[in-house]
């Protein structure tokens, strides 16, 4: 069995270069690959295309990479609480493809399943439909959407083993399993790394076949987003 364990985030992302296409797990700040993001900040790679549900908040998660101007394009479903994301979007500094959330999830899942395109009703009749093929099924209009794949998928799990099998905890699962399947190289950081055979097979969410590198993360902040209102 190939050795998938690496010493930490810096070794895990060693070959991520400028202009790479990345998938980053997480929903809001839940289940995000905190350590891998910090390593990307240290490395200073530029021109990244980031596929993620959202872009963290201003001072955490992908938001930090937006501040350091490392991201060229965001493919996501939510701008939300990230003022810098919003500012770069409105000023034209950042290329953004906003996708309905279910469509984003299915495009990622399709990438992992080897399905190049599919039809969905979401977005028909809106600007989401611009330039896309429309077909009618059973009297309803559907858009043709294409798969999403990445050079690297950066994901976060609760427990993992040295063979790359992963278990997620609660809602921190979110986009992580489908992204693990859709990346050429999937890098998993886990809170607890165990020897192969220690995880109960019935409870494994992502089989090790989808994971190329794994390491035990540290110093997880596990931030919770809070509502902020203007004065």
N, C-alpha and C positions, 0 to 999 in steps of 0.2 A: 504494500500500500504506500502511495506517495506521501511524503511528509508535508502536511498542510500548515503546520504550526509555525508562525513567525514570532519574532521577539517583541514586536510592538507595532504601533501605527506607522512609524517612520519607515520601517522595513516593509510593512504591508503595502504602502503606496509608492514604493521606490521607483516604479516604472510608469507612474502616471505623469504624462508630459503635457505641455501646452496643447490647447485645442482638443483635449480629450472629451468624449461624451460620457457623462457620469449619471448613474441613478443613485439617489440617496433616499434611504428609507425614512419613515417617520410621518406623523400626522400632527401638525402643529409642532410641539416640542416633545411629543410622545414617541419613544422608540427611534430616536435619531442617532446616527453614528458619530457621537460627540468627539471621540478620540481621533477618528480618521479625518474629520473636518479640521481639527486642530493641527494635524500633521500636514494637511494640504496648505493651511495658512503658513506654517513654518517653511514649507517647500517653495511657496510663492508661484506655483504654476498659474498660467494666465490663459485667457481665451476659452474658458471651459463652457461647455453646454451642460447644464444641470437639469435633470428630470427629477422632479420631486413634487409632492402634493402642494407644498408651499415653500417659502424661503426663510423659515425660522422667524425670529424677531430681530430687531435692529442690532442687538448686542450678543446674539447667541445663534448657534447653528449656522445654516447657510448665510444668514444675515451678515455674519462676520466676513464671509468671502465676497459679499456684495460691497461691503465697506472698503475692502482692500482691492476692489476692481479686478477680481480674478475671474468673474463670471461674464461671459459674452452674451449668453442666451439662457433664459429660464423657460422650461416647458413645465407648466404647473396648472393648478386649478384654482388657486386662491392667492390674492395679494395680501388681504387681511391686515394684521397688526404690524406690518413691516413698513415703516415710513420711508426708509431708504430705498426699498424695493419700489414703492409707489413713486418716489421722486425720480428714480432712474427710468422707470417705465414712461412716465409722463414727459420727461425731458428728451426721450429718444436715445438715451445713453445705453440702454439695455434692450436687447431684442427679447420679446416675450411672446410665447404662444400659450394663451389661456385656453384650457380645455375643460369641458364639463367633467366633474370628478369621476363619475362612473365610466365615462369614455376614456379618461386617463388610465384608470385601473384596468380596463379591458384591453387597451392598446399595449400596456405593459405585459399583461397576461398572454396576449396573442404573440408578442415577441418571444416570450419564453416557450410557448407551445409550438412555434414554427408556423403560425398562421399569418400570412402577409397582410390580410385585410378582412374586414367584416362590415356588415351594415348595422346601423343603430339609428333610432329615431331622435336621439338627443341632439339638440342644436339645429334641427331642420327649421327653416324660416327665420334664422338669426344670422348674424355675421359669422358664426362658427361654420356655416354651410358654404361660405364663399369659396368658389373654385373646386368644390367637391362633387363627385358624381352622386346623383339622387336616383333612387329606384323605388318603385311602388310594390309593396307586398300586402296582400289582403286589404287593399284600399287605403293603406297608410304609407306615407313617404319616409324613406330612410336614407341616411348619408353613408357613403363609403368612407371608412376610416382605416388608416394603415397602422401596422404594428410599430412598436417602439422597442429599440434594442440599445445597449450601451457597451462601450469599451470596458468599463468597470462598474460594478454595482457595489456600493458601500452600504452595508446593512448592520443592524444592531439586534442582538438576541439576548435572552436572559441566560440560558445555559447552552453550552455546546460541548462537543467532544473532539478529540484529536483527528477523527475521521471527517469532521465538518458537519456532522448532524446537529440540528438546531432546535431548541424549544423557545418559544416566545411567551411572554407573560401578559395575559389580559389584552387590552386594546393596543399595547405596544407592538402587537403583531402587525397591524395595519398593512402598509404596502411592502413590508420587508420580504415575505415569502415569494411574491410574484416577481419582485426585482431580482431576487437571488437567481431565478431561472432565466432572466432576460439579459444578464450581463455576460460578456465573453469571459471576464475574470470577476468572480465575486469574492469580496473581502468582508468577512464577518468579524465583528468585535463582540465579545460576550462578557457578561458579568462574572460568569463562572465557567472555567474550562476544565473538563473532566477527561480521564482516559477513555478511549474507545471501549464501548461495551457497558459503560456506567449508566447511560441514559436508557430508560424503559422504551423499547421500540414503539409501542402503541402511542406514546406521547410525543414522538418526534413530529414536528411540523414541516421542517425542511430537511430532506435527505442530503447527506454529505456529497452526493454526486453533483449538486449545484454549487458547492463551495470549494474554491481553489485555495484560499488562504484564511486562516483563523488566528485570532490572538485574544488574550484576556485583557480587557480594558481596565481603566482605573479612574478614580476621582470623578465618578459620574455625579453631575449636579442634579439631573432629573428635575429640571425646572418645570414649574406650572405656569401657564399663561394666565394673566389676570387682566380683567377689564380696565382699560384706562379711558378716562373721559376728559374732555377739555374743560377749562375753567369757565 
